[in-house]
Amino acid sequence: MSEYRKIEDGKAEISVTVDGEKWNDARKKAFNKLARSLSLKGFRKGQVPPSLAAKHISDAEVNYEAANSITNETFDEVLKEHGVELIDKASLELKELDNDKVSMLFTCPIKPDVKLGDYSSVRYEVENVEVTDEEIEKEISRVLERKADLELKEDGEVENGDTAVIDFEGFRDGVPFEGGKAENCDLVIGSNSFIPGFEEQLIGMKPEEEKEIDVTFPENYHVEDLKGAATKFKVKVHEIKKKVLPELNDEFVKELKIDNVNTVEEYKNHLKEQNLSAKKKEAESAAEEALLDKFTETCEVNVPQVMIDDEVDRMFQDQAQRLMYQGISMEQYQKIIGQNNDEMKKVLEPMALRRVKTSLCLEALAAKEKIEAGYDDIAKHYEEMADMYKMDIEEIKKYVSEDSVREDLKLSKAIDFLKNNK
């Protein structure tokens, strides 16, 4: 028998007594285990007769071993019985322990209570969006820039937008510094890919011209020794290449190989539809974020730090995985941004708090409005995942449990409920 009660916000107690046949069986197994480890003169370990072992093993030892052996099983049973979801490790206190029974008291950290406010006035308002001709022209210009060829400038000098092929070597206090030298380096002038002030000082240089330029590294530069350092670079320009943009015509459009797009006019319409779709998605996403912010503002909940910390850890691991896919290690990334693990996690805390609070409030809304995800919803979700990842549904189920899908869909349905709130 067990009894569940909340003792304060975010904490509950479960008291349970194990007695009768179950306790007797546990004591027998405990005695046998202790007997097998008993060493007595004249007997091999584990070969001591039970009657003799009983004289050397106390009831207290048996009871403690029995209680220890059934704790996890008992705890799992009472959690399931009362539908308790832990947010951190529980603690155990043995209230009674004798030959007849064991009484346990589990103190469980649980999700905090959420007090829902008046969410009836919360509205989902999507901003109207449009795509202008000017935006389309800018998009076309970017495409033409990407498709541009580089043509060698036989004469002339470095101009903004040109690609200069250069040698350079950097010095600090007259001494070369590590990583400050390169040969035949392609540098797009105006790309701001070098230290501020470097590219501008190359403008006006001619092929085979050499020059010394002075630059100061930023205070937030990722190399500690160079932060804010005044340096001098010796630079030599080998070649200058200028961009030659392709002509926007039907032939150029056909080379882009876009389905059912063969003319300039069709291309512009295609870009307009594409950009309008992207803007609508952005507007819908922004409207949903605003909706959830307004909704959570109507709720009262004290988010435990452990839930925030867990979410921060998940976000940190997700970020590390994304970097890995890009071929960047976390150590490399941290050198670039000048932060360690703790500093990065500190930055993530506000977003983690928002995520956890939003999730808790949506769960409370789903419970109040009796919002559930049914079998058909779950089956459809698995089908969509299988199609997206080109995997068998049963294979996906090995990695994504039905319980997690059910909870995700329930929260999604709660958001839809708020969106349709009139």
Summary of the structure (lengths in Angstrom):
residues: 422
radius of gyration: 34.3
end to end distance: 47.0
largest distance: 106.8
contacts: 1115
relative contact order: 0.09
helix: 49%
strand: 21%
